[in-house]
Every structure is written in structure tokens, then in C-alpha cells.
Amino acid sequence: MLVCTIESSCDETSVAIIEDGRHVRSVAVASQIPIHRRYGGVVPEIASRNHIRDIHTVLDDALAEAGVELADVDGFGVTAGPGLVGSLLVGIETAKALAYVAGKPCVGLNHIEGHLTAVMLELDGEPSPEFPFIGMVASGGHSDIYWVEGFGEYTSLGRTRDDAAGEAFDKVAKMLGLPYPGGIEIDQLARSGDPAAIDFPRPMWTRKNLDMSFAGLKTSVRTHLKTHGVPEGQALSDLCASFQQAVVDVLVMKTFAAVTKKQAKRVVLSGGVACNSVLRAAMRAEGERRGVRIHIAPPWLCTDNAAMLGPIAHHYLAQGAEASFEGFDIKANGNMPLGQSARPDSKGPHR
């Protein structure tokens, strides 16, 4: 089965052609980072307008790279939520129009589910994980832990109660006067810094549940800056390293608390924050110490892209999705069901 997937939930316009839910025939991405950098973050209206400008070019690029025509596609999958309303609308209406004209089925997909299952794609030197596994999604909008028993079978174990990890990275970077996206800048500066230079708190460290919080850590950085001013040189690197280490410690600790709870043998780390070099190293080191297999997609597959939707698009289309769009709508606020049997296991708020 040849599937065309479309991702436009935030500021990346992306189309991919995926064969049999595993093989990436092509993936094209139009990034808006240079556009939003001048504003210090994503401006929703500007994002949606640029999706409109880029979507057809990106589609043509993906088809050309794959060496196929639209008529060769067996079905379509598109992110329906969560995300920015205007951005989602561009991808959804494009996918629906293409599917309608081609007379092919189209499925709306959950962005988080795409992150969780992206490692099911064929990746050089990286075998796909077997079910079940612990899935940690850490991105600009989400920090969530799931027990993944199969496609469409997810149990929520924990989530952030306020800021997501990536959001905290970006907001702290903005306090420091660093360009957007801030996570990349902090990671680079932290490489020459001392992670023990400043004793920032590890929020919800002693809580027995698996929920997380990063707003207080962000406030601690702001308080430090009010007292000491915005640092430069080595002091800036030390602050970045110390803040980064606090975030990484929380993510790793909560992930492996979930491993213990479920007696899991495998962990999947995904989302944009999974590009962070210290987090990747810390997850692998703790996994090796505990005898747990760690699966992390390459950085290009951790950030928003259409290829990550391939496995779940194939799964739902193979179940017999019809060429009908009744009830097919945007789920921007995060209430879109994750899979077909999402079962909240904790009392924290859904994001």
C-alpha cells in the first residue's frame, strides 16, 4: 500500500510517500523557522498563510522524489490534531480534496500517535521496537508518557501539568536573548558549560505519580536572572547546562519510573526535544544500566514531519477506512482520541 501523508500542525509543511507503513519513499519539508525567528516564536496566522503558500510545492516535491503520481497513491493520512487551528486546516482540506478527486480513503491522525510510532519506519541500523513499550513524547507542546501495547492501544501514564519540556526550553532561551528555536541554542551552549554550576530544582521529583511540571523550573531561571542578570560567556554556558540538566533529569527519571511500574523492556523517546544531545545520551546510559532497550529516531524524524505519520496511516487505512469525510474534523485542543482505545491511567489534565 502506498500512502501519502500530510503534516501541518504547527510551522512545518510536510508531505511524505510511505510504502507499506515502513519504507519512506520520500519526505519533503518546508520549514518556517527563519520566518518565525524574528518574532521569537510561532505566530499562528503567519504559519497558516505560509502553509497555504508551500503545501502544493511540497506535495509536488514528495511525489517527484518518490517517482510516483497522485493516481498511484492508495490512500491519504493527515494530522487532524492537536495543533494550531489555521495550520491544521490547510493540511486537512488539502488531504480531503486530493482524496475526493482520486476517490481514495483519507484518515485524520493524531500528531502524538505519529511521534510514538515513527520508529516503526525502516531506519538504517535501527531495528523497530516490539510491542509493548514505554513511549515518552517530549516536544514544544507535549511531555507525555504512554504504555504502548500496539497500534491504537495506548494507556496514558503521565503528562506535564503545565509547560511542556520544549516550551520551557524556548521560553528560557527567550529570557536569555537567544534566537528561536531556543532548544537548539541551549543545547549548543551547554556543551561547554558545567551542568552542576547552578542547582535548579527538579519539579515533582518526589511525587509518586508520573506527571511532570516545568513551569516552576522556568520561574527559577527567571528568578536567578533577576538576581544575577543575564550572563555572558562561560556563565551563560553554565546556566544553559544547568537548566538543561534539570529538564533531562526529570524526563529520564519519570520515564524509568514508568519502566519500573510496567516492568517494561523497551522505551521509545520521540518529539522535538528528543533531538537534545544530553537527553539522548542520558536515556541510552540509563537504559544500558537497567538492561532496557532504548529506541530513538534520528533527529530529522523527531521534529514535525509527514513521514512519522506513515505507520499509523497505513494501520488505519488497512483496517478499511472508507472514502468518506463525515465526522472528519479538526481537533486542535488536544481532545482528539489517541488511537481507538486510549485509557487515561492518571488523573492529570489532558493537554
N, C-alpha and C positions, 0 to 999 in steps of 0.2 A: 504494500500500500504506500502510495506517495502522498504526503500531506504537506500543505502549505500552512505555515503558522505565522501569526502576526502579533507583535508585541508593541504597545504604545501607551503603557500605563502611566509613564511619567515624562521623561525628557529624552528617551531613546526611541527612534523609529526603526523597527527591525522586522525583517521578513526572512523566513528560512524554508528550505525544502528538505524534508526529512523522509527517509525511506525505511519502512517497516518499524518505525519508532526507535530506531537505533542508529542508523547511518546518516550523518549530516552531509547531504549532497551540496548544500550551500547555506550561507548565512550572510545577510547584508545588514549593516547598522549605520544609521545616520545619527551621530552624536550631537547634542546641543550644548555640551559643556562650554565651549568658547562663548556661546551666546549668553548663557546664564551666569557665567563667571563675573561679568561686570556688575551684576546685581547681588552677588554673594549667595545665591541660591536659586532654586527653580521658581520662575514666575509662571503660574498656570496658564494664563491667557497667551503668553508668548509661546509656551510649549505647544499648546494645541494648534496655533497658527503654523508653527514650523512642521508639525506632523502632517498637516494638510499639504504643505509645500513639498515634503520629502517622500510621502508614502508611495507614490507611483514610481518614482525613480528607484527607490529601494526595492520595490516589487520586481521591476524590470531587471535590476542587478542580480537579484536572487535567482530568478528564472534563467537568466543568461549563464550564470556561474554553474548552475545545476545541469544546463544543457537540455532543458525541457520547456514545453509550452504550457500555458494555463490549462489547455484541454487534457494534458497528461495527468493533472492532479486529481486524486480520488476523493479528497475532502479537505476541509479547512478547519483550523483551530485558531482562536483569538482570545487574548486576555480580556475578560469581562469585568475583572475587579480583583482585589481592591486597587485603587489608583486615583488619578485626577480625572474628574468627570469629562472635561473637554478633550483630554488626551485619549481616554478610553473610547470616546465616541468616534474618533477618527478611525481607529483600528477596527472597531466593531462594525461600523457602517461599510467600511471597505470590504471586510470579510463577507458580510451578508450580501453585498452587491455582487461580488465575484462568485459566490456560491449560487446565488439566484440565477445569474446568467448561465453558469455552467451546469446548473441542475444537479449540483453535488451537495452533500451534507456539510453542515457547519456547526461546530460546538463552541460554546463560551467556556473559558477556562479560568481557574483560579491562579493568580500570579504566584502565590506562595506555594501551591502544589507544583508549579513548574520548577521553582527553586529546589524543592525537596527531591524531585525525581530527575533532575538534569543529569546526575551522574549515571543514569541508566543508558545514556548515549555511548556509542563506541568511542573510546578515548585512548589514544596511543599510550601504552604502558600502564593503564589504569583500569583494572577489571571492575565491572559493575558490582555493587553490593548485593548480597542476597537479603531478602526479607526474612525476619523483621529487623529494623534498625532504629536507633535514636536519630532524629533529624533536628539539627539546630539551624534555624534560618536567622541570620543576623544581617540586617540591611539598614538603609536610611529610614525606612518606615516600620520595620518589624524586628523584634527579637523574640522568637518563639521556639519552644521545644515540643516535638511531637514523637509519639511512638508510632512508627510506620510499619504496618503489617502487610501492606500490599497496595497496589494502585487503588485509590478511592477508599482506603481503610486507614484512617488516622485518628489517633487519640491525642488531644491537647493535654500536655503535662505542665506547661508553664509558659509565661509570657511576660513582657515588660508591662508594668503598671503605669508607666508614664512615657518618657522619651525612649526611643529605640537606640541601640548602640551607635548606629551610623549617624543618627540625628545628633547625638551627643558629640561625636567627632566633629561634625560640620559646625555646630554651634560654638564649641570650644575654639576651633580654628578661626572662626569669625571674631571671637574675643581677642585672639592673638594677632589679628590683622593678616591672616594667611588667606590665600586665594581659594576659591571653590573649585573642585570638591575638597573639603578640608581633610578628610581621612587620609588621602594620598600624601598631602603635605606633612601631616603629623607623623605618619609612618616614616617618611624620608628623614625628617629632622631628628626623630627619636633614635635613629641608628647610631648617632654619635653622642647620645645622651645617657644619663645614669637613671635607670628606672626606679632606683631607691632614693633619689635625691629629695623627693617630696612625698610625704606619707599621706596620699589621698585616700579617702575611705573606700571600702568595698561594700556598696549598698546591698542590703538584705542578705549579707553574708551568713548570718547565724539563723536565718529563717529556715524552718524545716521544709516549707513548700518550695517549688521550683520556679516561682515567679521572680522577676528581676526589676530593677529600677536604676535609671541612670540620670534622672533629673537632679538628685542630690549631689551626685559626683560633679555634674556640670556647675552647680551652685558653689561647690567647694573651690573649683577653679576660679570662678568669678570673685569669690571672697579673697582668695590668695592674690589675685591681680589687683584688687582694691588696696590691699596692704602693701604689696611689694612692687606694683606697677608691671607693665608688660615687659617681659625680659627680652634680652637680645643675646646673640652669640651662643656660648655654651649653656648659659642659664636657660635660654629658650629651648634648646635641645633637651636639657634635663627635665624641664616641665613637660614637654611633649612625651618623653619616655615614661615619666612617672604617671601621667594621666592615661596613656595608652596601656601601661601595665595593669592599672586598676581595672580598666574595661576588660582586658583579656583575662585577668584572674577570675572575674565574675562569670564570664561566658564559659570558661573551662570548668570552673567549679560546679556550676549549675548543670552543665552538660553531663558531667560524670556522676553527679548526684542522680540524674535520670538513668544513667547506665546502671548504677547500683540498684535503683528502685526496680528496674525491669530486668536486671541480670542480662543486659544486652551484650552482644559480642561485636557489634558494628555501630559506628557513628558516621553520619553524613553531615558535613559542615557546608553551608551554602549561603547565598546572598552576597551583596557587595562587600560587606565587612570581612567576608571570608578571603578577600584579596590581601588582607593585612598580613604582613610577613611574620610578625611576632605571634599572632593568633594561630596561623597555620603551623608554625614550629611548636608552639606550646601544646596544641591539640595532638600533634603527632607524638611528641615526647610523652605526654600523659597516657596516650593510647598504648605506646610501647611498654611503658611501666606497668600497665594494668593488663596487658595482653588483649587489648581491644583493637580491632581493625578500624583505621580512620580513612574515610573516603572524602576527598576534597577535589572538586572540579578545578580545572585550570582557571586562572583569573578571568579570561575572556568569557567564560561560561558562568561565572559567579555574578557579574554585573548583568543588568537587564538586557535580554536578547531573545529573539524568537526561537532559537534552536532549543532552548531549555524547555519549550512547550511541546517538543516533538513526542517524547514518550507518553505524556498524558493525553495528547491529542489522538495519537494512534490508539491508545487504550479505549477511550470513549467512543471513537468512531468505529472501532472494531466491534463494539457492543451493539451496533446497529442504529446509530444516530440517523434521524431522518432529515430530508431536505426541507425542514420547517423551522420557522423562527418564532413560533408562538411562545411567549414567555421568555424570549431571549432578550435580556436587558442588562443595563449597566449596574454593577454592584460596587460603587465607588467607596462606600464607607466601611468595607471590611466585613459586612454581614453575609457575603456570599459563602455558601457552604463549602467547606474544604473536602472535596470528594463526596461520596454518596453515603458515607457512614461516619461523619465527624462526630465525636462523642466527647464533650468537654469533661475533663477529669479533674479540673480545679475550678475554684470559684472566682478567679480573677476576671477582670473585664476583657471582653473580646475587642481587639483593635481592628 
